[in-house]
């Protein structure tokens, strides 16, 4: 039986210690090749100007810039501490002119309709207090024909998979956060209902042992 979902946070990750630990965890995932960058590109988001929601320290989007040509990225996070860290990391990548990090609530994106060629988010969905509103906003700012990609953990992953993730989490201080993130994530059926309630068109949901992914193409 799947445990009831317990919402994790509305404020993102803040505080020097938490930001440093989360940065180290995401760097480890990057170095192990465990980021969703290739899946984002496979979904069709490979050119133009992309939007990212919940970048944290920025590695996912920065790796996307690294693997694409002539692209730009605007990332939105609710945590000023994460915005500062991601901006610093973009400079280290040499992408300060291609990446912009904006402090904002994703339920009210400060962009005009049809601004972006693509939009993506990984590992952030379970933190959104009103995910339908965020999805609507991401869809709104997409150009016709634009692609949207969302991925996150799944709450109903098997105990062995949960144990594997817990054991491989570095630094170890982030293991508790992993468990609360899993407990706050959605099952595939719950995610499909969220998307339907948001009124998105042209969507598909897939799942694997670790999580779920949403792919959407905005009608032309």
C-alpha positions as CSV (number, residue, x, y, z in Angstrom):
1,X,0.0,0.0,0.0
2,X,1.3,3.4,-1.0
3,X,1.6,5.9,1.9
4,X,-0.3,9.2,1.7
5,X,1.6,12.0,0.2
6,X,3.2,14.5,2.7
7,X,4.0,17.8,1.2
8,X,7.7,18.8,1.7
9,X,8.2,22.5,1.3
10,X,6.9,25.7,-0.4
11,X,10.1,27.8,0.0
12,X,12.8,25.8,-1.8
13,X,16.2,25.1,-0.2
14,X,17.7,28.0,1.8
15,X,20.6,28.5,4.2
16,X,24.3,28.1,3.6
17,X,24.6,24.6,5.0
18,X,21.6,23.2,3.1
19,X,22.6,24.9,-0.2
20,X,26.2,23.6,0.1
21,X,25.0,20.0,0.8
22,X,22.5,20.1,-2.0
23,X,25.1,21.5,-4.4
24,X,27.4,18.6,-3.5
25,X,24.6,16.1,-4.0
26,X,23.8,17.5,-7.5
27,X,27.5,17.6,-8.5
28,X,27.7,14.0,-7.5
29,X,24.7,13.1,-9.7
30,X,26.2,15.1,-12.6
31,X,29.6,13.4,-12.3
32,X,28.0,10.0,-12.2
33,X,26.0,10.8,-15.3
34,X,22.7,10.5,-13.5
35,X,21.1,13.8,-14.6
36,X,18.1,14.0,-16.9
37,X,19.9,16.2,-19.5
38,X,19.8,13.6,-22.3
39,X,16.1,12.8,-21.7
40,X,15.3,16.6,-22.0
41,X,17.1,16.7,-25.3
42,X,15.4,13.5,-26.5
43,X,12.1,15.1,-25.7
44,X,12.7,17.7,-28.4
45,X,14.1,20.5,-26.2
46,X,17.4,21.0,-28.0
47,X,17.4,24.6,-29.5
48,X,16.4,28.2,-28.9
49,X,15.5,29.7,-25.6
50,X,14.4,27.3,-22.8
51,X,12.8,27.8,-19.4
52,X,13.8,25.8,-16.3
53,X,11.7,25.7,-13.1
54,X,13.5,24.8,-9.8
55,X,17.1,24.8,-11.0
56,X,18.6,24.5,-7.5
57,X,22.4,24.9,-8.0
58,X,21.9,24.9,-11.8
59,X,23.7,21.8,-13.0
60,X,20.9,20.3,-15.0
61,X,20.3,23.4,-17.1
62,X,24.0,24.2,-17.4
63,X,24.6,20.6,-18.7
64,X,21.8,21.2,-21.2
65,X,23.6,24.4,-22.4
66,X,26.8,22.4,-22.6
67,X,25.2,19.7,-24.8
68,X,23.3,22.1,-27.1
69,X,24.5,24.9,-29.5
70,X,23.3,28.5,-29.8
71,X,20.9,28.0,-26.9
72,X,19.9,30.2,-24.0
73,X,18.4,29.3,-20.6
74,X,16.3,31.2,-18.1
75,X,15.8,29.5,-14.8
76,X,13.3,30.4,-12.1
77,X,13.7,29.5,-8.4
78,X,11.9,30.6,-5.3
79,X,15.1,30.5,-3.2
80,X,17.4,33.5,-3.3
81,X,20.2,31.3,-1.9
82,X,19.9,28.9,-4.8
83,X,19.7,31.7,-7.3
84,X,23.0,33.0,-6.0
85,X,24.7,29.5,-6.1
86,X,23.4,28.8,-9.6
87,X,24.6,32.2,-10.9
88,X,28.1,31.4,-9.5
89,X,28.1,27.9,-11.1
90,X,27.1,29.4,-14.5
91,X,30.1,31.6,-14.3
92,X,32.3,28.6,-13.5
93,X,30.9,26.9,-16.6
94,X,31.6,30.0,-18.7
95,X,27.9,30.4,-19.5
96,X,27.2,33.7,-17.7
97,X,25.9,35.2,-21.0
98,X,23.7,32.2,-21.9
99,X,22.1,31.6,-18.5
100,X,19.9,33.8,-16.4
101,X,18.5,32.9,-13.0
102,X,15.3,34.7,-11.9
103,X,13.9,34.9,-8.4
104,X,10.2,34.2,-8.7
105,X,7.2,32.1,-7.7
106,X,6.6,29.7,-10.6
107,X,2.8,30.1,-10.1
108,X,3.2,33.6,-11.5
109,X,5.9,33.6,-14.1
110,X,7.1,37.1,-15.1
111,X,7.2,36.3,-18.8
112,X,4.9,37.1,-21.8
113,X,2.9,34.4,-23.5
114,X,4.8,32.4,-26.0
115,X,8.3,33.4,-24.8
116,X,10.1,30.1,-24.8
117,X,10.9,27.3,-27.3
118,X,11.0,24.7,-24.5
119,X,10.5,24.3,-20.7
120,X,11.7,21.7,-18.3
121,X,12.0,20.8,-14.6
122,X,13.5,17.8,-12.8
123,X,13.1,16.9,-9.1
124,X,11.1,20.0,-8.3
125,X,7.5,19.1,-9.0
126,X,6.9,17.5,-5.6
127,X,7.8,20.9,-3.9
128,X,5.1,22.9,-5.8
129,X,2.2,23.8,-3.5
130,X,-0.1,24.2,-6.5
131,X,1.4,22.1,-9.3
132,X,-1.6,22.6,-11.7
133,X,-0.9,26.4,-11.6
134,X,2.8,25.9,-12.3
135,X,2.0,23.6,-15.2
136,X,-0.4,26.1,-16.7
137,X,2.1,28.9,-16.4
138,X,4.8,26.8,-18.1
139,X,2.4,25.9,-20.8
140,X,1.4,29.6,-21.2
141,X,4.9,30.9,-21.8
142,X,5.7,28.2,-24.4
143,X,5.6,29.1,-28.1
144,X,3.1,27.1,-30.2
145,X,4.9,23.8,-31.0
146,X,7.1,24.2,-27.9
147,X,8.0,21.2,-25.8
148,X,7.6,20.7,-22.0
149,X,9.4,18.1,-20.0
150,X,8.8,17.3,-16.3
151,X,10.4,14.5,-14.3
152,X,10.5,13.6,-10.7
153,X,10.7,10.7,-8.3
154,X,7.7,8.4,-7.7
155,X,6.3,7.8,-4.2
156,X,5.4,4.2,-5.0
157,X,8.9,3.1,-6.0
158,X,9.8,-0.4,-4.6
159,X,11.7,-0.7,-1.3
160,X,14.8,-2.1,-3.0
161,X,15.0,0.9,-5.3
162,X,14.4,3.3,-2.4
163,X,17.2,1.6,-0.5
164,X,19.5,1.8,-3.6
165,X,18.9,5.6,-3.8
166,X,19.4,6.1,-0.1
167,X,22.6,4.2,-0.1
168,X,24.0,6.1,-3.0
169,X,23.1,9.6,-1.8
170,X,26.1,11.8,-1.1
171,X,26.7,13.7,1.1
172,X,25.0,11.4,3.7
173,X,23.4,14.4,5.4
174,X,21.1,14.6,2.3
175,X,19.7,11.1,2.9
176,X,16.9,12.4,5.1
177,X,15.9,14.9,2.5
178,X,15.8,12.2,-0.1
179,X,13.2,10.3,1.9
180,X,11.0,13.3,2.5
181,X,11.2,14.1,-1.3
182,X,10.1,10.6,-2.1
183,X,7.3,10.9,0.4
184,X,6.2,14.1,-1.2
185,X,6.3,12.9,-4.8
186,X,3.4,11.6,-6.9
187,X,2.4,8.3,-8.3
188,X,1.9,8.0,-12.1
189,X,-1.9,8.0,-11.6
190,X,-1.8,11.1,-9.4
191,X,0.5,12.9,-11.9
192,X,-1.9,12.1,-14.8
193,X,-4.8,13.5,-12.8
194,X,-2.8,16.7,-12.1
195,X,-2.0,17.2,-15.8
196,X,-5.7,16.6,-16.8
197,X,-6.8,19.1,-14.1
198,X,-4.3,21.6,-15.4
199,X,-6.0,21.3,-18.8
200,X,-2.8,20.6,-20.7
201,X,-3.1,19.3,-24.3
202,X,-0.9,16.9,-26.1
203,X,0.7,15.2,-23.1
204,X,2.1,11.7,-22.3
205,X,3.3,10.3,-19.0
206,X,5.9,7.5,-18.8
207,X,7.4,5.9,-15.7
208,X,10.4,3.7,-14.7
209,X,11.7,2.2,-11.4
210,X,12.8,5.6,-10.1
211,X,10.2,8.1,-11.2
212,X,7.8,9.5,-13.8
213,X,8.3,11.9,-16.8
214,X,5.8,14.1,-18.5
215,X,6.2,15.2,-22.1
216,X,3.9,17.8,-23.6
217,X,3.9,19.5,-27.1
218,X,1.9,22.7,-27.2
219,X,-0.5,22.7,-30.2
220,X,0.4,25.0,-33.1
